[in-house]
Amino acid sequence: MDLFAGIPRGPNQWDGHSTAEKYERLDEATRLLSEQRPDITQQRSS
């Protein structure tokens, strides 16, 4: 759980997404992050 220490805990609701939709969302978030922070992508591919 140490990896998630910065994420606030509290009530939340599942929106009914499927596993496939979850990974589509993660792919999109990763793409957007790599556009905003290309230095992160470059570090990982080295």
mmCIF file of the N, C-alpha and C atoms, coordinates in Angstrom:
data_MODEL
# 
_entry.id   MODEL 
# 
loop_
_atom_site.group_PDB 
_atom_site.id 
_atom_site.type_symbol 
_atom_site.label_atom_id 
_atom_site.label_alt_id 
_atom_site.label_comp_id 
_atom_site.label_asym_id 
_atom_site.label_entity_id 
_atom_site.label_seq_id 
_atom_site.pdbx_PDB_ins_code 
_atom_site.Cartn_x 
_atom_site.Cartn_y 
_atom_site.Cartn_z 
_atom_site.occupancy 
_atom_site.B_iso_or_equiv 
_atom_site.pdbx_formal_charge 
_atom_site.auth_seq_id 
_atom_site.auth_comp_id 
_atom_site.auth_asym_id 
_atom_site.auth_atom_id 
_atom_site.pdbx_PDB_model_num 
ATOM 1   N N  . MET A 1 1  ? 0.808   -1.200 0.000   1.00 0.00 ? 1  MET A N  1 
ATOM 2   C CA . MET A 1 1  ? 0.000   0.000  0.000   1.00 0.00 ? 1  MET A CA 1 
ATOM 3   C C  . MET A 1 1  ? 0.851   1.265  0.000   1.00 0.00 ? 1  MET A C  1 
ATOM 4   N N  . ASP A 1 2  ? 2.148   1.132  0.237   1.00 0.00 ? 2  ASP A N  1 
ATOM 5   C CA . ASP A 1 2  ? 3.006   2.314  0.258   1.00 0.00 ? 2  ASP A CA 1 
ATOM 6   C C  . ASP A 1 2  ? 2.964   3.080  -1.064  1.00 0.00 ? 2  ASP A C  1 
ATOM 7   N N  . LEU A 1 3  ? 2.785   2.374  -2.160  1.00 0.00 ? 3  LEU A N  1 
ATOM 8   C CA . LEU A 1 3  ? 2.740   3.030  -3.464  1.00 0.00 ? 3  LEU A CA 1 
ATOM 9   C C  . LEU A 1 3  ? 1.535   3.953  -3.606  1.00 0.00 ? 3  LEU A C  1 
ATOM 10  N N  . PHE A 1 4  ? 0.509   3.721  -2.804  1.00 0.00 ? 4  PHE A N  1 
ATOM 11  C CA . PHE A 1 4  ? -0.721  4.497  -2.913  1.00 0.00 ? 4  PHE A CA 1 
ATOM 12  C C  . PHE A 1 4  ? -0.889  5.492  -1.772  1.00 0.00 ? 4  PHE A C  1 
ATOM 13  N N  . ALA A 1 5  ? 0.180   5.752  -1.038  1.00 0.00 ? 5  ALA A N  1 
ATOM 14  C CA . ALA A 1 5  ? 0.115   6.625  0.138   1.00 0.00 ? 5  ALA A CA 1 
ATOM 15  C C  . ALA A 1 5  ? -0.378  8.032  -0.212  1.00 0.00 ? 5  ALA A C  1 
ATOM 16  N N  . GLY A 1 6  ? -0.088  8.522  -1.399  1.00 0.00 ? 6  GLY A N  1 
ATOM 17  C CA . GLY A 1 6  ? -0.486  9.871  -1.789  1.00 0.00 ? 6  GLY A CA 1 
ATOM 18  C C  . GLY A 1 6  ? -1.908  9.994  -2.298  1.00 0.00 ? 6  GLY A C  1 
ATOM 19  N N  . ILE A 1 7  ? -2.596  8.877  -2.409  1.00 0.00 ? 7  ILE A N  1 
ATOM 20  C CA . ILE A 1 7  ? -3.974  8.897  -2.914  1.00 0.00 ? 7  ILE A CA 1 
ATOM 21  C C  . ILE A 1 7  ? -4.925  8.976  -1.728  1.00 0.00 ? 7  ILE A C  1 
ATOM 22  N N  . PRO A 1 8  ? -5.779  10.010 -1.715  1.00 0.00 ? 8  PRO A N  1 
ATOM 23  C CA . PRO A 1 8  ? -6.685  10.137 -0.577  1.00 0.00 ? 8  PRO A CA 1 
ATOM 24  C C  . PRO A 1 8  ? -7.694  8.993  -0.539  1.00 0.00 ? 8  PRO A C  1 
ATOM 25  N N  . ARG A 1 9  ? -7.981  8.530  0.654   1.00 0.00 ? 9  ARG A N  1 
ATOM 26  C CA . ARG A 1 9  ? -8.980  7.481  0.837   1.00 0.00 ? 9  ARG A CA 1 
ATOM 27  C C  . ARG A 1 9  ? -10.310 8.128  1.185   1.00 0.00 ? 9  ARG A C  1 
ATOM 28  N N  . GLY A 1 10 ? -11.352 7.503  0.761   1.00 0.00 ? 10 GLY A N  1 
ATOM 29  C CA . GLY A 1 10 ? -12.669 8.020  1.075   1.00 0.00 ? 10 GLY A CA 1 
ATOM 30  C C  . GLY A 1 10 ? -13.709 7.286  0.267   1.00 0.00 ? 10 GLY A C  1 
ATOM 31  N N  . PRO A 1 11 ? -14.942 7.682  0.428   1.00 0.00 ? 11 PRO A N  1 
ATOM 32  C CA . PRO A 1 11 ? -16.006 7.010  -0.317  1.00 0.00 ? 11 PRO A CA 1 
ATOM 33  C C  . PRO A 1 11 ? -15.826 7.209  -1.822  1.00 0.00 ? 11 PRO A C  1 
ATOM 34  N N  . ASN A 1 12 ? -16.173 6.208  -2.569  1.00 0.00 ? 12 ASN A N  1 
ATOM 35  C CA . ASN A 1 12 ? -16.144 6.304  -4.028  1.00 0.00 ? 12 ASN A CA 1 
ATOM 36  C C  . ASN A 1 12 ? -17.210 5.375  -4.590  1.00 0.00 ? 12 ASN A C  1 
ATOM 37  N N  . GLN A 1 13 ? -17.461 5.507  -5.867  1.00 0.00 ? 13 GLN A N  1 
ATOM 38  C CA . GLN A 1 13 ? -18.459 4.661  -6.516  1.00 0.00 ? 13 GLN A CA 1 
ATOM 39  C C  . GLN A 1 13 ? -17.884 4.100  -7.804  1.00 0.00 ? 13 GLN A C  1 
ATOM 40  N N  . TRP A 1 14 ? -18.172 2.825  -8.038  1.00 0.00 ? 14 TRP A N  1 
ATOM 41  C CA . TRP A 1 14 ? -17.781 2.179  -9.285  1.00 0.00 ? 14 TRP A CA 1 
ATOM 42  C C  . TRP A 1 14 ? -18.763 2.627  -10.364 1.00 0.00 ? 14 TRP A C  1 
ATOM 43  N N  . ASP A 1 15 ? -18.251 2.977  -11.519 1.00 0.00 ? 15 ASP A N  1 
ATOM 44  C CA . ASP A 1 15 ? -19.111 3.493  -12.583 1.00 0.00 ? 15 ASP A CA 1 
ATOM 45  C C  . ASP A 1 15 ? -19.592 2.418  -13.548 1.00 0.00 ? 15 ASP A C  1 
ATOM 46  N N  . GLY A 1 16 ? -19.319 1.166  -13.244 1.00 0.00 ? 16 GLY A N  1 
ATOM 47  C CA . GLY A 1 16 ? -19.812 0.072  -14.069 1.00 0.00 ? 16 GLY A CA 1 
ATOM 48  C C  . GLY A 1 16 ? -18.922 -0.278 -15.249 1.00 0.00 ? 16 GLY A C  1 
ATOM 49  N N  . HIS A 1 17 ? -17.706 0.267  -15.309 1.00 0.00 ? 17 HIS A N  1 
ATOM 50  C CA . HIS A 1 17 ? -16.828 0.002  -16.449 1.00 0.00 ? 17 HIS A CA 1 
ATOM 51  C C  . HIS A 1 17 ? -16.378 -1.460 -16.461 1.00 0.00 ? 17 HIS A C  1 
ATOM 52  N N  . SER A 1 18 ? -16.092 -1.935 -17.656 1.00 0.00 ? 18 SER A N  1 
ATOM 53  C CA . SER A 1 18 ? -15.576 -3.300 -17.832 1.00 0.00 ? 18 SER A CA 1 
ATOM 54  C C  . SER A 1 18 ? -14.051 -3.279 -17.693 1.00 0.00 ? 18 SER A C  1 
ATOM 55  N N  . THR A 1 19 ? -13.468 -4.456 -17.650 1.00 0.00 ? 19 THR A N  1 
ATOM 56  C CA . THR A 1 19 ? -12.009 -4.554 -17.599 1.00 0.00 ? 19 THR A CA 1 
ATOM 57  C C  . THR A 1 19 ? -11.396 -3.938 -18.852 1.00 0.00 ? 19 THR A C  1 
ATOM 58  N N  . ALA A 1 20 ? -11.991 -4.209 -20.009 1.00 0.00 ? 20 ALA A N  1 
ATOM 59  C CA . ALA A 1 20 ? -11.476 -3.641 -21.264 1.00 0.00 ? 20 ALA A CA 1 
ATOM 60  C C  . ALA A 1 20 ? -11.525 -2.115 -21.222 1.00 0.00 ? 20 ALA A C  1 
ATOM 61  N N  . GLU A 1 21 ? -12.628 -1.568 -20.732 1.00 0.00 ? 21 GLU A N  1 
ATOM 62  C CA . GLU A 1 21 ? -12.755 -0.113 -20.648 1.00 0.00 ? 21 GLU A CA 1 
ATOM 63  C C  . GLU A 1 21 ? -11.737 0.465  -19.657 1.00 0.00 ? 21 GLU A C  1 
ATOM 64  N N  . LYS A 1 22 ? -11.472 -0.244 -18.566 1.00 0.00 ? 22 LYS A N  1 
ATOM 65  C CA . LYS A 1 22 ? -10.472 0.202  -17.595 1.00 0.00 ? 22 LYS A CA 1 
ATOM 66  C C  . LYS A 1 22 ? -9.121  0.373  -18.286 1.00 0.00 ? 22 LYS A C  1 
ATOM 67  N N  . TYR A 1 23 ? -8.723  -0.624 -19.075 1.00 0.00 ? 23 TYR A N  1 
ATOM 68  C CA . TYR A 1 23 ? -7.421  -0.540 -19.732 1.00 0.00 ? 23 TYR A CA 1 
ATOM 69  C C  . TYR A 1 23 ? -7.407  0.493  -20.850 1.00 0.00 ? 23 TYR A C  1 
ATOM 70  N N  . GLU A 1 24 ? -8.525  0.723  -21.497 1.00 0.00 ? 24 GLU A N  1 
ATOM 71  C CA . GLU A 1 24 ? -8.610  1.804  -22.484 1.00 0.00 ? 24 GLU A CA 1 
ATOM 72  C C  . GLU A 1 24 ? -8.384  3.150  -21.798 1.00 0.00 ? 24 GLU A C  1 
ATOM 73  N N  . ARG A 1 25 ? -8.982  3.322  -20.627 1.00 0.00 ? 25 ARG A N  1 
ATOM 74  C CA . ARG A 1 25 ? -8.804  4.563  -19.869 1.00 0.00 ? 25 ARG A CA 1 
ATOM 75  C C  . ARG A 1 25 ? -7.350  4.728  -19.433 1.00 0.00 ? 25 ARG A C  1 
ATOM 76  N N  . LEU A 1 26 ? -6.735  3.651  -18.976 1.00 0.00 ? 26 LEU A N  1 
ATOM 77  C CA . LEU A 1 26 ? -5.328  3.723  -18.578 1.00 0.00 ? 26 LEU A CA 1 
ATOM 78  C C  . LEU A 1 26 ? -4.430  4.057  -19.764 1.00 0.00 ? 26 LEU A C  1 
ATOM 79  N N  . ASP A 1 27 ? -4.715  3.460  -20.917 1.00 0.00 ? 27 ASP A N  1 
ATOM 80  C CA . ASP A 1 27 ? -3.936  3.766  -22.122 1.00 0.00 ? 27 ASP A CA 1 
ATOM 81  C C  . ASP A 1 27 ? -4.061  5.246  -22.483 1.00 0.00 ? 27 ASP A C  1 
ATOM 82  N N  . GLU A 1 28 ? -5.262  5.778  -22.412 1.00 0.00 ? 28 GLU A N  1 
ATOM 83  C CA . GLU A 1 28 ? -5.492  7.182  -22.735 1.00 0.00 ? 28 GLU A CA 1 
ATOM 84  C C  . GLU A 1 28 ? -4.787  8.090  -21.728 1.00 0.00 ? 28 GLU A C  1 
ATOM 85  N N  . ALA A 1 29 ? -4.884  7.772  -20.451 1.00 0.00 ? 29 ALA A N  1 
ATOM 86  C CA . ALA A 1 29 ? -4.216  8.577  -19.428 1.00 0.00 ? 29 ALA A CA 1 
ATOM 87  C C  . ALA A 1 29 ? -2.703  8.551  -19.629 1.00 0.00 ? 29 ALA A C  1 
ATOM 88  N N  . THR A 1 30 ? -2.162  7.389  -19.976 1.00 0.00 ? 30 THR A N  1 
ATOM 89  C CA . THR A 1 30 ? -0.726  7.262  -20.221 1.00 0.00 ? 30 THR A CA 1 
ATOM 90  C C  . THR A 1 30 ? -0.316  8.085  -21.437 1.00 0.00 ? 30 THR A C  1 
ATOM 91  N N  . ARG A 1 31 ? -1.127  8.034  -22.487 1.00 0.00 ? 31 ARG A N  1 
ATOM 92  C CA . ARG A 1 31 ? -0.832  8.813  -23.696 1.00 0.00 ? 31 ARG A CA 1 
ATOM 93  C C  . ARG A 1 31 ? -0.814  10.302 -23.380 1.00 0.00 ? 31 ARG A C  1 
ATOM 94  N N  . LEU A 1 32 ? -1.823  10.771 -22.645 1.00 0.00 ? 32 LEU A N  1 
ATOM 95  C CA . LEU A 1 32 ? -1.895  12.187 -22.300 1.00 0.00 ? 32 LEU A CA 1 
ATOM 96  C C  . LEU A 1 32 ? -0.710  12.606 -21.431 1.00 0.00 ? 32 LEU A C  1 
ATOM 97  N N  . LEU A 1 33 ? -0.348  11.766 -20.471 1.00 0.00 ? 33 LEU A N  1 
ATOM 98  C CA . LEU A 1 33 ? 0.794   12.073 -19.614 1.00 0.00 ? 33 LEU A CA 1 
ATOM 99  C C  . LEU A 1 33 ? 2.077   12.140 -20.427 1.00 0.00 ? 33 LEU A C  1 
ATOM 100 N N  . SER A 1 34 ? 2.239   11.224 -21.371 1.00 0.00 ? 34 SER A N  1 
ATOM 101 C CA . SER A 1 34 ? 3.473   11.218 -22.167 1.00 0.00 ? 34 SER A CA 1 
ATOM 102 C C  . SER A 1 34 ? 3.566   12.457 -23.058 1.00 0.00 ? 34 SER A C  1 
ATOM 103 N N  . GLU A 1 35 ? 2.411   13.007 -23.463 1.00 0.00 ? 35 GLU A N  1 
ATOM 104 C CA . GLU A 1 35 ? 2.421   14.249 -24.244 1.00 0.00 ? 35 GLU A CA 1 
ATOM 105 C C  . GLU A 1 35 ? 2.796   15.440 -23.365 1.00 0.00 ? 35 GLU A C  1 
ATOM 106 N N  . GLN A 1 36 ? 2.341   15.422 -22.123 1.00 0.00 ? 36 GLN A N  1 
ATOM 107 C CA . GLN A 1 36 ? 2.621   16.525 -21.203 1.00 0.00 ? 36 GLN A CA 1 
ATOM 108 C C  . GLN A 1 36 ? 4.024   16.429 -20.622 1.00 0.00 ? 36 GLN A C  1 
ATOM 109 N N  . ARG A 1 37 ? 4.515   15.210 -20.436 1.00 0.00 ? 37 ARG A N  1 
ATOM 110 C CA . ARG A 1 37 ? 5.809   14.976 -19.781 1.00 0.00 ? 37 ARG A CA 1 
ATOM 111 C C  . ARG A 1 37 ? 6.645   13.992 -20.592 1.00 0.00 ? 37 ARG A C  1 
ATOM 112 N N  . PRO A 1 38 ? 7.130   14.404 -21.755 1.00 0.00 ? 38 PRO A N  1 
ATOM 113 C CA . PRO A 1 38 ? 7.921   13.476 -22.576 1.00 0.00 ? 38 PRO A CA 1 
ATOM 114 C C  . PRO A 1 38 ? 9.180   12.982 -21.872 1.00 0.00 ? 38 PRO A C  1 
ATOM 115 N N  . ASP A 1 39 ? 9.664   13.736 -20.873 1.00 0.00 ? 39 ASP A N  1 
ATOM 116 C CA . ASP A 1 39 ? 10.849  13.306 -20.141 1.00 0.00 ? 39 ASP A CA 1 
ATOM 117 C C  . ASP A 1 39 ? 10.609  11.985 -19.419 1.00 0.00 ? 39 ASP A C  1 
ATOM 118 N N  . ILE A 1 40 ? 9.391   11.744 -18.979 1.00 0.00 ? 40 ILE A N  1 
ATOM 119 C CA . ILE A 1 40 ? 9.067   10.488 -18.298 1.00 0.00 ? 40 ILE A CA 1 
ATOM 120 C C  . ILE A 1 40 ? 9.173   9.325  -19.279 1.00 0.00 ? 40 ILE A C  1 
ATOM 121 N N  . THR A 1 41 ? 8.608   9.492  -20.456 1.00 0.00 ? 41 THR A N  1 
ATOM 122 C CA . THR A 1 41 ? 8.628   8.450  -21.471 1.00 0.00 ? 41 THR A CA 1 
ATOM 123 C C  . THR A 1 41 ? 10.065  8.147  -21.903 1.00 0.00 ? 41 THR A C  1 
ATOM 124 N N  . GLN A 1 42 ? 10.880  9.183  -22.063 1.00 0.00 ? 42 GLN A N  1 
ATOM 125 C CA . GLN A 1 42 ? 12.263  8.997  -22.480 1.00 0.00 ? 42 GLN A CA 1 
ATOM 126 C C  . GLN A 1 42 ? 13.051  8.242  -21.421 1.00 0.00 ? 42 GLN A C  1 
ATOM 127 N N  . GLN A 1 43 ? 12.811  8.510  -20.151 1.00 0.00 ? 43 GLN A N  1 
ATOM 128 C CA . GLN A 1 43 ? 13.534  7.825  -19.077 1.00 0.00 ? 43 GLN A CA 1 
ATOM 129 C C  . GLN A 1 43 ? 13.222  6.344  -19.083 1.00 0.00 ? 43 GLN A C  1 
ATOM 130 N N  . ARG A 1 44 ? 11.974  5.980  -19.314 1.00 0.00 ? 44 ARG A N  1 
ATOM 131 C CA . ARG A 1 44 ? 11.554  4.581  -19.245 1.00 0.00 ? 44 ARG A CA 1 
ATOM 132 C C  . ARG A 1 44 ? 12.073  3.787  -20.439 1.00 0.00 ? 44 ARG A C  1 
ATOM 133 N N  . SER A 1 45 ? 12.244  4.422  -21.569 1.00 0.00 ? 45 SER A N  1 
ATOM 134 C CA . SER A 1 45 ? 12.670  3.678  -22.755 1.00 0.00 ? 45 SER A CA 1 
ATOM 135 C C  . SER A 1 45 ? 14.184  3.575  -22.861 1.00 0.00 ? 45 SER A C  1 
ATOM 136 N N  . SER A 1 46 ? 14.917  4.223  -21.974 1.00 0.00 ? 46 SER A N  1 
ATOM 137 C CA . SER A 1 46 ? 16.392  4.177  -22.019 1.00 0.00 ? 46 SER A CA 1 
ATOM 138 C C  . SER A 1 46 ? 16.906  2.877  -21.460 1.00 0.00 ? 46 SER A C  1 
# 
